[in-house]
Amino acid sequence: ITYLCTMARIMAIDYGTKRCGIAVTDPLRTCAFGLDTVSTNHLLPFLKNYTSQETVTHIVVGAPKQRDNTPSALENKISPFIAQLKTQFTEIDVVRYDERFTSKIAKQSLFISGAPKKVRQKKEVIDKLSATLILQGYLDQQQKL
């Protein structure tokens, strides 16, 4: 007899003013992978659609900080978005994760992997990879707790 394990996923968002990178875990929550890049204006409908098809228990939203640990200017846009998330997705925990340097690491990873210059210059690719790095960092942190 085969038993199907239907565990819930964790999702991460690399929030941006124009577009957001989105990553999810596999159902067993062992690793993160890039899911999509969505226009910020279409983010909430995208999340509603995705969560109607997949069980998501946590949404990890990147917390952009400056080198001195103070919130970046983007935080003024992220805070109202998080308030919307919490009211529209009451059954999902919304958590924050420090996203410092994820875009820089994403660009470096693409370069090291030998991705063509055209791919490395696509902001959508960088945003999706940044969301994946945020989620993998969060998963690694949870394993240490």
Long-range contacts (C-beta under 8 A, 24 or more apart in sequence): 6-55, 7-55, 8-54, 8-55, 8-56, 8-57, 9-54, 9-55, 9-56, 9-57, 10-56, 10-57, 10-58, 10-59, 10-60, 10-135, 10-138, 10-139, 11-35, 11-47, 11-50, 11-56, 11-58, 11-59, 11-60, 11-135, 12-59, 12-60, 12-61, 12-62, 12-97, 12-131, 12-132, 12-134, 12-135, 12-138, 13-43, 13-59, 13-60, 13-61, 13-62, 13-131, 13-134, 14-62, 14-99, 14-102, 14-103, 14-127, 14-128, 14-130, 14-131, 14-134, 15-40, 15-61, 15-62, 15-74, 15-77, 15-78, 15-81, 16-40, 16-74, 16-127, 17-74, 17-77, 19-123, 19-124, 19-127, 20-127, 20-131, 21-124, 21-126, 21-127, 21-128, 21-129, 21-130, 21-131, 21-132, 22-46, 22-128, 22-131, 23-128, 23-131, 23-132, 23-134, 23-135, 24-54, 24-56, 24-135, 25-135, 25-139, 29-139, 30-139, 31-136, 31-139, 32-132, 32-133, 32-135, 32-136, 32-139, 33-132, 34-128, 34-129, 34-131, 34-132, 35-128, 35-131, 36-128, 37-124, 37-125, 37-127, 37-128, 43-81, 44-84, 44-85, 44-88, 47-85, 47-89, 48-88, 51-89, 51-92, 56-92, 57-92, 57-93, 58-92, 58-93, 58-94, 58-95, 59-85, 59-89, 59-92, 59-93, 59-94, 59-95, 60-95, 60-96, 60-97, 60-134, 60-135, 60-138, 61-85, 61-94, 61-95, 61-96, 61-97, 62-96, 62-97, 62-98, 62-99, 62-102, 62-130, 62-131, 62-134, 63-96, 63-97, 63-98, 63-99, 64-99, 64-100, 65-98, 65-99, 65-100, 67-100, 95-138, 97-134, 97-137, 97-138, 97-141, 98-137, 99-130, 99-133, 99-134, 102-130, 102-133, 102-134, 102-137, 103-130, 105-130, 105-133, 106-130, 106-133
